[in-house]
Amino acid sequence: MHLARRANLLPGDPGQWECGEPLWKRAPKRDDEGRPYVDFMLLAPGLKQKSAHEIECLARVVQAVLTRYEEWVVFADFNLKLNVLWVSLRYQPGVMAQVVASLRAQAPEFKLVAHHPEQRG
């Protein structure tokens, strides 16, 4: 799992965070066997007004939570300009809810924007 955090003036290892192509070009859509990944987006209202230190702490919290689910997380992008965290997961019933709940437990400022309920036959 690689968490990409996009911003120009943030502390931390410059090689760890990157500016890249648009999300729709970078986020994987299917696994090697053609199964679609499930995605969700969290909004962090007011993040732009926080200090660089507070943003760095939040990014570390996000990374720690996502690392706990690294078996399922295939992509994550923390876009600080838009205040959005995008996460793509391998499909497993209940995993999306667990990841969202874990992120919100550690960072209650996150708001789930939208997702499609997990529907598989």
PyRosetta script that sets phi, psi and omega in degrees:
from pyrosetta import init, pose_from_sequence

init()
pose = pose_from_sequence("MHLARRANLLPGDPGQWECGEPLWKRAPKRDDEGRPYVDFMLLAPGLKQKSAHEIECLARVVQAVLTRYEEWVVFADFNLKLNVLWVSLRYQPGVMAQVVASLRAQAPEFKLVAHHPEQRG")
pose.set_psi(1, 134.6)
pose.set_omega(1, 179.0)
pose.set_phi(2, -124.5)
pose.set_psi(2, 118.1)
pose.set_omega(2, 176.9)
pose.set_phi(3, -92.0)
pose.set_psi(3, 115.9)
pose.set_omega(3, 177.5)
pose.set_phi(4, -97.1)
pose.set_psi(4, 125.5)
pose.set_omega(4, 176.7)
pose.set_phi(5, -116.1)
pose.set_psi(5, 122.4)
pose.set_omega(5, -174.1)
pose.set_phi(6, -108.3)
pose.set_psi(6, 113.1)
pose.set_omega(6, 174.0)
pose.set_phi(7, -170.9)
pose.set_psi(7, 154.1)
pose.set_omega(7, -175.0)
pose.set_phi(8, -84.1)
pose.set_psi(8, -37.2)
pose.set_omega(8, -168.7)
pose.set_phi(9, -118.6)
pose.set_psi(9, 46.5)
pose.set_omega(9, -179.9)
pose.set_phi(10, -106.1)
pose.set_psi(10, 148.5)
pose.set_omega(10, 179.1)
pose.set_phi(11, -71.4)
pose.set_psi(11, 169.7)
pose.set_omega(11, 177.2)
pose.set_phi(12, 113.0)
pose.set_psi(12, 179.9)
pose.set_omega(12, -179.9)
pose.set_phi(13, -68.7)
pose.set_psi(13, 115.5)
pose.set_omega(13, -177.1)
pose.set_phi(14, -60.3)
pose.set_psi(14, -26.0)
pose.set_omega(14, 178.9)
pose.set_phi(15, -76.8)
pose.set_psi(15, -15.6)
pose.set_omega(15, -177.8)
pose.set_phi(16, -80.8)
pose.set_psi(16, -30.9)
pose.set_omega(16, -176.2)
pose.set_phi(17, -116.0)
pose.set_psi(17, 141.7)
pose.set_omega(17, -174.3)
pose.set_phi(18, -140.7)
pose.set_psi(18, 153.8)
pose.set_omega(18, 169.0)
pose.set_phi(19, -97.5)
pose.set_psi(19, 136.6)
pose.set_omega(19, -175.3)
pose.set_phi(20, -144.3)
pose.set_psi(20, -164.2)
pose.set_omega(20, 178.4)
pose.set_phi(21, -68.8)
pose.set_psi(21, 168.3)
pose.set_omega(21, 178.4)
pose.set_phi(22, -56.6)
pose.set_psi(22, 152.7)
pose.set_omega(22, -176.5)
pose.set_phi(23, -56.6)
pose.set_psi(23, -40.6)
pose.set_omega(23, -177.6)
pose.set_phi(24, -63.5)
pose.set_psi(24, -21.1)
pose.set_omega(24, 177.1)
pose.set_phi(25, -88.5)
pose.set_psi(25, -27.1)
pose.set_omega(25, -174.4)
pose.set_phi(26, -96.3)
pose.set_psi(26, -32.5)
pose.set_omega(26, -176.0)
pose.set_phi(27, -71.2)
pose.set_psi(27, 126.3)
pose.set_omega(27, 179.1)
pose.set_phi(28, -68.8)
pose.set_psi(28, 147.8)
pose.set_omega(28, -177.3)
pose.set_phi(29, -108.4)
pose.set_psi(29, -31.4)
pose.set_omega(29, -176.5)
pose.set_phi(30, -142.4)
pose.set_psi(30, 154.6)
pose.set_omega(30, 176.9)
pose.set_phi(31, -82.7)
pose.set_psi(31, -177.8)
pose.set_omega(31, -177.1)
pose.set_phi(32, -62.9)
pose.set_psi(32, -21.8)
pose.set_omega(32, -180.0)
pose.set_phi(33, -97.1)
pose.set_psi(33, 6.4)
pose.set_omega(33, 176.3)
pose.set_phi(34, 88.0)
pose.set_psi(34, 2.0)
pose.set_omega(34, 178.6)
pose.set_phi(35, -77.4)
pose.set_psi(35, 135.8)
pose.set_omega(35, -179.3)
pose.set_phi(36, -72.3)
pose.set_psi(36, 146.8)
pose.set_omega(36, 172.2)
pose.set_phi(37, -82.2)
pose.set_psi(37, 158.6)
pose.set_omega(37, 172.7)
pose.set_phi(38, -103.4)
pose.set_psi(38, 144.6)
pose.set_omega(38, -174.5)
pose.set_phi(39, -128.5)
pose.set_psi(39, 154.9)
pose.set_omega(39, 168.3)
pose.set_phi(40, -148.2)
pose.set_psi(40, 160.6)
pose.set_omega(40, -179.2)
pose.set_phi(41, -130.4)
pose.set_psi(41, 134.5)
pose.set_omega(41, 175.2)
pose.set_phi(42, -116.2)
pose.set_psi(42, 138.3)
pose.set_omega(42, 177.8)
pose.set_phi(43, -102.8)
pose.set_psi(43, 138.7)
pose.set_omega(43, 176.7)
pose.set_phi(44, -116.4)
pose.set_psi(44, 82.5)
pose.set_omega(44, -177.4)
pose.set_phi(45, -58.2)
pose.set_psi(45, 139.3)
pose.set_omega(45, 176.1)
pose.set_phi(46, 78.0)
pose.set_psi(46, 5.7)
pose.set_omega(46, -177.0)
pose.set_phi(47, -61.0)
pose.set_psi(47, -36.4)
pose.set_omega(47, -178.3)
pose.set_phi(48, -61.5)
pose.set_psi(48, -25.8)
pose.set_omega(48, -178.3)
pose.set_phi(49, -85.0)
pose.set_psi(49, -6.8)
pose.set_omega(49, -178.9)
pose.set_phi(50, -81.0)
pose.set_psi(50, 159.5)
pose.set_omega(50, 179.0)
pose.set_phi(51, -72.8)
pose.set_psi(51, 162.3)
pose.set_omega(51, 178.4)
pose.set_phi(52, -59.1)
pose.set_psi(52, -37.5)
pose.set_omega(52, 178.7)
pose.set_phi(53, -63.2)
pose.set_psi(53, -45.4)
pose.set_omega(53, 179.3)
pose.set_phi(54, -63.1)
pose.set_psi(54, -39.5)
pose.set_omega(54, 178.7)
pose.set_phi(55, -66.3)
pose.set_psi(55, -42.2)
pose.set_omega(55, 178.6)
pose.set_phi(56, -61.8)
pose.set_psi(56, -42.1)
pose.set_omega(56, 178.3)
pose.set_phi(57, -63.1)
pose.set_psi(57, -42.3)
pose.set_omega(57, 178.2)
pose.set_phi(58, -63.8)
pose.set_psi(58, -42.3)
pose.set_omega(58, 178.8)
pose.set_phi(59, -61.8)
pose.set_psi(59, -38.3)
pose.set_omega(59, 178.3)
pose.set_phi(60, -67.8)
pose.set_psi(60, -37.6)
pose.set_omega(60, 176.4)
pose.set_phi(61, -63.0)
pose.set_psi(61, -46.3)
pose.set_omega(61, 179.3)
pose.set_phi(62, -59.2)
pose.set_psi(62, -47.7)
pose.set_omega(62, -178.9)
pose.set_phi(63, -62.5)
pose.set_psi(63, -40.1)
pose.set_omega(63, 179.6)
pose.set_phi(64, -64.1)
pose.set_psi(64, -43.0)
pose.set_omega(64, 178.9)
pose.set_phi(65, -65.1)
pose.set_psi(65, -46.9)
pose.set_omega(65, -178.1)
pose.set_phi(66, -65.3)
pose.set_psi(66, -30.8)
pose.set_omega(66, 178.0)
pose.set_phi(67, -64.9)
pose.set_psi(67, -34.0)
pose.set_omega(67, 177.0)
pose.set_phi(68, -62.6)
pose.set_psi(68, -24.6)
pose.set_omega(68, -178.7)
pose.set_phi(69, -111.8)
pose.set_psi(69, 26.0)
pose.set_omega(69, -173.5)
pose.set_phi(70, -61.1)
pose.set_psi(70, -20.6)
pose.set_omega(70, 176.3)
pose.set_phi(71, -65.6)
pose.set_psi(71, -27.6)
pose.set_omega(71, -176.0)
pose.set_phi(72, -107.7)
pose.set_psi(72, -29.7)
pose.set_omega(72, -176.8)
pose.set_phi(73, -78.2)
pose.set_psi(73, 123.1)
pose.set_omega(73, 178.8)
pose.set_phi(74, -108.8)
pose.set_psi(74, -16.3)
pose.set_omega(74, -178.0)
pose.set_phi(75, -161.5)
pose.set_psi(75, 141.4)
pose.set_omega(75, 173.5)
pose.set_phi(76, -147.4)
pose.set_psi(76, 139.7)
pose.set_omega(76, 179.2)
pose.set_phi(77, -137.3)
pose.set_psi(77, 122.9)
pose.set_omega(77, 178.9)
pose.set_phi(78, -107.8)
pose.set_psi(78, 97.3)
pose.set_omega(78, -177.5)
pose.set_phi(79, -91.4)
pose.set_psi(79, 102.6)
pose.set_omega(79, -176.1)
pose.set_phi(80, -73.0)
pose.set_psi(80, -26.0)
pose.set_omega(80, 178.2)
pose.set_phi(81, -66.5)
pose.set_psi(81, -37.6)
pose.set_omega(81, -179.5)
pose.set_phi(82, -98.4)
pose.set_psi(82, -5.3)
pose.set_omega(82, -177.5)
pose.set_phi(83, 61.7)
pose.set_psi(83, 41.1)
pose.set_omega(83, -174.2)
pose.set_phi(84, -128.3)
pose.set_psi(84, 136.7)
pose.set_omega(84, 171.7)
pose.set_phi(85, -112.2)
pose.set_psi(85, 121.7)
pose.set_omega(85, 178.3)
pose.set_phi(86, -110.7)
pose.set_psi(86, 133.3)
pose.set_omega(86, -179.8)
pose.set_phi(87, -133.5)
pose.set_psi(87, 133.2)
pose.set_omega(87, 174.7)
pose.set_phi(88, -113.6)
pose.set_psi(88, 135.4)
pose.set_omega(88, -175.0)
pose.set_phi(89, -127.2)
pose.set_psi(89, 151.8)
pose.set_omega(89, 165.9)
pose.set_phi(90, -67.8)
pose.set_psi(90, 145.4)
pose.set_omega(90, -178.5)
pose.set_phi(91, -72.4)
pose.set_psi(91, 129.5)
pose.set_omega(91, 172.4)
pose.set_phi(92, -156.9)
pose.set_psi(92, 123.3)
pose.set_omega(92, -178.8)
pose.set_phi(93, -51.6)
pose.set_psi(93, 129.4)
pose.set_omega(93, 175.9)
pose.set_phi(94, 87.5)
pose.set_psi(94, -15.3)
pose.set_omega(94, -176.3)
pose.set_phi(95, -67.0)
pose.set_psi(95, -41.1)
pose.set_omega(95, -179.8)
pose.set_phi(96, -58.8)
pose.set_psi(96, -46.6)
pose.set_omega(96, -179.8)
pose.set_phi(97, -61.3)
pose.set_psi(97, -39.6)
pose.set_omega(97, 179.4)
pose.set_phi(98, -65.1)
pose.set_psi(98, -43.9)
pose.set_omega(98, -178.8)
pose.set_phi(99, -65.7)
pose.set_psi(99, -46.0)
pose.set_omega(99, 179.1)
pose.set_phi(100, -60.9)
pose.set_psi(100, -46.4)
pose.set_omega(100, 180.0)
pose.set_phi(101, -61.8)
pose.set_psi(101, -40.4)
pose.set_omega(101, 179.2)
pose.set_phi(102, -65.6)
pose.set_psi(102, -42.5)
pose.set_omega(102, 178.2)
pose.set_phi(103, -63.7)
pose.set_psi(103, -44.8)
pose.set_omega(103, -178.3)
pose.set_phi(104, -70.5)
pose.set_psi(104, -28.2)
pose.set_omega(104, 176.8)
pose.set_phi(105, -66.8)
pose.set_psi(105, -36.4)
pose.set_omega(105, -179.6)
pose.set_phi(106, -88.0)
pose.set_psi(106, -27.3)
pose.set_omega(106, -178.1)
pose.set_phi(107, -139.1)
pose.set_psi(107, 79.8)
pose.set_omega(107, -174.6)
pose.set_phi(108, -63.3)
pose.set_psi(108, -13.2)
pose.set_omega(108, 178.4)
pose.set_phi(109, -68.9)
pose.set_psi(109, -18.8)
pose.set_omega(109, 178.2)
pose.set_phi(110, -68.4)
pose.set_psi(110, 137.0)
pose.set_omega(110, 177.1)
pose.set_phi(111, -121.1)
pose.set_psi(111, 129.5)
pose.set_omega(111, 177.5)
pose.set_phi(112, -71.7)
pose.set_psi(112, 120.8)
pose.set_omega(112, -176.4)
pose.set_phi(113, -77.8)
pose.set_psi(113, -56.0)
pose.set_omega(113, -178.0)
pose.set_phi(114, -168.4)
pose.set_psi(114, 153.4)
pose.set_omega(114, 171.5)
pose.set_phi(115, -159.8)
pose.set_psi(115, 160.7)
pose.set_omega(115, 174.4)
pose.set_phi(116, -98.2)
pose.set_psi(116, 129.2)
pose.set_omega(116, 178.4)
pose.set_phi(117, -53.8)
pose.set_psi(117, 144.5)
pose.set_omega(117, -178.5)
pose.set_phi(118, -67.4)
pose.set_psi(118, 113.3)
pose.set_omega(118, -179.2)
pose.set_phi(119, -127.4)
pose.set_psi(119, 112.7)
pose.set_omega(119, 177.0)
pose.set_phi(120, -137.5)
pose.set_psi(120, 147.0)
pose.set_omega(120, -179.1)
pose.set_phi(121, -97.5)
pose.dump_pdb("model.pdb")
